Amino acid sequence: MRIGMMAGVVAAGMLVGGTAMADDVYSGIEVGLRTGYAIGLGSTAQNANMSDYIGGAVPIWIDAGYRLASPNLFLGAYFQYGIGFVSGQTSNQCQGQISCSAFVLQYGLQAHYHFMPDNTIDPWVGYGIGLEQAQVNLSEGGQSGSVSATGWDYAIFQVGADYRGLVNNLSLGPVVMFGLGQYNNESTSTGGTSTSGSIQNQALHEWLTIAIRGAYDIKVL
């Protein structure tokens, strides 16, 4: 009976030890890097679909901020450079001697809440808000031009999970993001001449992103 009780205690200790990492939890600076694929949804303006402009992008997303003493809460900033892919009507124009490229910039502030920061697997949710710029560049021979749209990302909802069992202070895991934004201004540049103005009949657009995220914590407290 005593051996059975001791075995139960040891097994419980092993189970807890396999999931908890309380000694490694601390407050400090956290930096992260994400990449994956983003799908453009919704409209750049009324009767103008995202799928006719930039249909998708490969994001290079950087996180930088601070994990608070809990350390359930992360507060920081984000910056994304997305390698865009033109599609639809825009893609149809990029044929023959005309070559096209595109990018999507996003930057702003964000917060994450970690549910189990002292466990090997730590699920979390996040929210971000900031600015966005989407641009298509066209070139033919020695001439070039661009079309750009800028606006607000009102909400970037994030759901992820960090796995902290690889290397000390390093976590890796999947993340899904759904961003809701609106382009307010547009500009064009052709042959050294630029024009800009407000977008009429503004509409909402979305980015659905599936990515993998790596994060590194630098202990402060």
Summary of the structure (lengths in Angstrom):
residues: 221
radius of gyration: 22.6
end to end distance: 44.8
largest distance: 87.8
contacts: 722
relative contact order: 0.21
helix: 14%
strand: 70%
